């Protein structure tokens, strides 16, 4: 599964408005060793994000999986 910037920009619970800000998402990618441009174009593999053990990355993968499950139901 690919985690996309759409997931990052819509994740709830980290500020009054849903989503990580663009700069914060870019910094997270860079801090975790992912190429920002590639992440914007192609997303990041959920397993690679989970392998970092980073709390923000884990929350983002969880949110992306919830979104994917909801899309399957709403279809």
C-alpha positions in Angstrom: 0.0 0.0 0.0 1.2 3.5 -0.8 0.8 6.3 1.7 0.3 9.6 -0.2 0.5 13.3 0.6 -3.3 13.3 0.5 -3.2 11.1 3.6 -0.7 13.4 5.3 -2.8 16.5 4.4 -6.0 14.9 5.8 -4.9 13.0 8.9 -7.0 14.1 11.9 -5.9 14.7 15.5 -2.6 16.6 15.3 -3.9 20.1 15.2 -7.2 22.0 15.3 -7.5 21.5 11.5 -7.0 18.0 10.0 -3.7 17.3 8.3 0.0 17.8 8.6 1.1 21.1 7.0 3.1 20.9 3.8 6.4 22.0 5.4 6.0 19.6 8.3 5.3 16.7 5.9 8.4 17.6 3.9 10.5 17.7 7.0 9.1 14.4 8.2 10.1 12.8 4.8 13.5 14.3 4.9 14.1 13.3 8.6 13.1 9.7 7.8 15.3 9.6 4.7 12.6 9.6 2.0 12.8 11.8 -1.1 10.1 14.5 -0.9 9.7 14.8 -4.7 9.3 11.1 -5.1 6.9 11.0 -2.1 4.7 13.7 -3.7 4.7 11.9 -7.1 4.4 8.3 -6.0 3.7 8.0 -2.3 5.7 6.0 0.1 5.4 2.3 0.8 3.5 1.7 4.1 5.9 -1.0 5.2 8.9 1.4 4.7 7.2 4.0 6.8 6.4 1.5 9.5 10.0 0.2 9.5 11.1 3.6 10.7 9.3 3.2 14.0 8.5 6.9 14.0 5.3 7.8 15.8 4.2 10.3 13.1 4.9 7.7 10.4 3.0 5.0 12.2 0.0 7.3 12.7 0.1 8.2 9.1 0.1 4.6 8.0 -2.8 3.8 10.3 -4.7 6.7 8.8 -3.9 5.6 5.2 -5.2 2.1 6.0 -8.4 3.6 7.5 -8.9 5.7 4.4 -8.4 2.7 2.1 -10.8 0.5 4.1 -13.4 3.3 4.0 -13.0 3.7 0.2 -13.6 -0.1 -0.2 -16.8 0.1 1.8 -18.0 3.3 0.1 -16.7 2.1 -3.2 
